[in-house]
Amino acid sequence: MEEYIALLTNFAAAVRGEEESVTPGRSGIGSLALANAAYLSAWKGERIALPFDGEEYAECLAAKILQEK
């Protein structure tokens, strides 16, 4: 739990311009793309190559959101 507090504290300080972020956004984009590809793969029931079609992902996500309502 202390690690998360430290990361969030650092994030807030970086947003305020008080210090450099220890986890720049660029470093997380690959993880996010991989996670989103895994979701897209599960939704479609097929393998997804990286990089994947962002519009297709957005359409599938919108359809899933509608299904949940």
HELIX and SHEET records of a PDB file:
HELIX    1   1 GLU A    2  VAL A   15  1                                  14    
HELIX    2   2 GLY A   25  LYS A   44  1                                  20    
HELIX    3   3 GLY A   54  GLU A   68  1                                  15    
END                                                                             
